[in-house]
Amino acid sequence: MIYIKKIIEVGNRIFLEHLNHSHSGNISIRVNDFVYITRSGAQLGFLNYDDIIKLNINQQYSANASMEYIVHKSIYLNSNATAILHAHPVHTIALSFSRDRIEPMDAEGIFYFPEGVPVLSVENAIASNEVAEKIPQLFLRSNAVIVKGHGIFCVGKNIEEAYKFASSIESSSKIISLV
């Protein structure tokens, strides 16, 4: 299936670009009433077809799906996103500790994020109801949201677009760190 193949391809690129460590991050694609999402504990750089779980969007949870499914589901139900990428890029996370918003300095970053990328500060950053409740509204003004100290969620009309945004904000974060 084409959706699964795209998830596998992008998972490998995320790993090769060092946007994740070995067992972190997750990817999903919404197709009508279904969500294809990476399984819990999957290595994004080495995904296979068995690592992708298909869920009905109305399904509460599946023990096999990524623990961040609650956040993915909330974003899908409250936005026009059809693809979500969640990664843990080191430079972006480091900047999230000292900022409420990452403001790119480079031309590409400014092009993709003219209003910057918001940093969401929550008590429980990993797979929490709090993130699921607060994150959708932040996507009204940005294609990316950073959860402070945890990682980035990027949305797109397809997984390639979400990947582009994740790659771009990490590049912008590296530039900010070097200046």
C-alpha positions in Angstrom: 0.0 0.0 0.0 1.3 3.4 -1.0 0.7 5.1 2.4 2.7 2.5 4.3 5.5 2.7 1.7 5.7 6.5 2.2 5.8 6.2 6.0 8.7 3.7 5.7 10.6 6.0 3.3 10.2 9.1 5.5 11.0 7.2 8.7 14.3 6.2 7.1 15.0 9.8 6.0 14.2 11.1 9.5 16.7 8.7 11.0 19.4 9.4 8.4 19.0 13.2 9.0 19.4 12.7 12.8 15.9 14.1 13.6 15.4 11.1 15.9 17.4 8.7 18.0 17.0 5.0 17.4 13.6 4.3 18.9 11.9 7.7 19.0 9.3 9.6 17.0 6.2 8.5 15.1 4.5 9.1 11.8 0.9 8.9 10.7 -1.2 9.5 7.6 -5.0 10.0 7.7 -7.0 8.4 4.8 -10.7 9.1 5.2 -11.8 7.6 8.5 -8.5 5.6 9.0 -5.1 6.5 10.4 -1.9 4.6 9.5 0.5 5.2 12.4 3.8 3.7 13.4 3.7 1.1 16.2 4.9 1.8 19.7 8.7 1.3 20.0 9.3 1.1 16.2 12.7 2.2 14.9 11.8 4.8 12.3 15.0 4.2 10.4 14.3 0.5 9.9 10.5 0.3 9.5 8.7 -2.6 7.7 5.1 -3.2 6.9 4.4 -4.8 10.3 5.4 -1.6 12.0 2.4 0.3 10.7 -0.9 0.0 12.5 -4.2 0.9 10.8 -6.9 2.4 13.1 -10.3 3.8 12.7 -10.1 7.6 13.6 -12.9 7.0 16.1 -11.0 4.2 17.9 -9.7 5.4 21.3 -6.4 3.5 21.3 -4.6 0.4 20.3 -1.9 -1.1 22.5 0.3 -1.6 19.4 0.0 2.0 18.1 2.4 4.7 19.0 1.7 6.1 22.5 1.4 9.5 20.8 -1.8 8.4 18.9 -3.8 10.5 21.3 -2.1 13.6 20.0 -2.2 12.6 16.4 -6.0 11.8 16.7 -6.6 15.2 18.3 -4.8 17.0 15.6 -6.6 15.1 12.8 -10.0 15.8 14.4 -9.3 19.5 14.9 -7.5 20.5 11.7 -7.2 19.8 8.0 -3.9 17.8 8.4 -3.7 14.5 6.5 -0.1 13.7 7.7 1.7 14.1 11.0 5.4 13.7 11.8 6.6 13.7 15.4 10.4 13.8 15.8 13.0 14.7 18.5 15.5 17.0 16.7 18.3 17.9 19.2 18.9 21.5 18.3 15.2 22.3 18.2 14.6 20.7 21.6 17.5 22.5 23.1 16.2 25.9 22.0 12.7 25.0 23.4 14.0 25.2 27.0 14.7 28.9 26.7 12.0 30.2 24.2 8.3 30.5 23.8 8.8 30.5 20.0 11.6 29.7 17.7 12.1 32.5 15.2 14.2 31.3 12.2 16.9 33.6 11.0 17.6 31.9 7.7 15.6 32.7 4.5 14.2 29.2 4.1 13.1 29.0 7.8 11.4 32.5 7.5 9.7 31.4 4.3 8.2 28.3 5.9 7.6 29.8 9.3 7.1 33.6 8.9 5.5 33.8 12.4 8.0 31.4 14.0 7.3 28.1 15.5 5.4 28.1 18.9 6.8 26.2 21.9 4.1 24.5 23.9 4.9 24.2 27.6 3.0 21.5 29.5 3.4 19.5 32.7 3.4 16.1 31.0 5.0 16.4 27.5 4.8 12.7 26.4 1.5 11.3 25.0 -0.6 13.4 27.4 -4.2 14.6 27.3 -2.8 18.1 28.0 -0.8 18.1 24.8 -3.7 16.6 22.8 -6.0 19.3 24.1 -3.7 22.3 23.6 -1.7 21.5 20.4 -4.5 21.7 17.7 -5.1 25.4 18.2 -1.4 26.2 17.7 -1.6 24.7 14.2 -3.9 27.5 13.1 -0.8 29.7 12.6 2.0 27.3 12.0 2.7 23.9 10.3 4.9 23.0 13.3 4.7 23.0 17.0 7.5 22.2 19.5 6.6 20.6 22.8 9.1 22.0 25.3 11.8 19.5 26.1 10.2 16.8 24.1 10.0 17.2 20.3 8.3 18.6 17.3 5.0 17.8 15.7 4.7 18.8 12.0 1.5 18.6 9.9 1.1 18.6 6.1 -1.2 17.7 3.3 1.1 14.7 2.8 3.9 13.2 4.8 6.5 14.7 2.5 5.3 18.2 3.4 5.4 17.4 7.1 8.9 16.0 6.7 10.0 19.2 4.9 8.8 21.3 7.8 10.6 19.1 10.4 13.8 19.2 8.5 13.6 23.0 7.9 13.0 23.9 11.6 15.9 21.7 12.7 18.1 23.4 10.1 16.9 26.8 11.4 17.6 25.7 15.0 21.1 24.7 14.1 21.7 28.1 12.5 20.4 29.9 15.6 22.6 27.8 17.8 25.7 28.7 15.7 25.1 32.5 15.6 
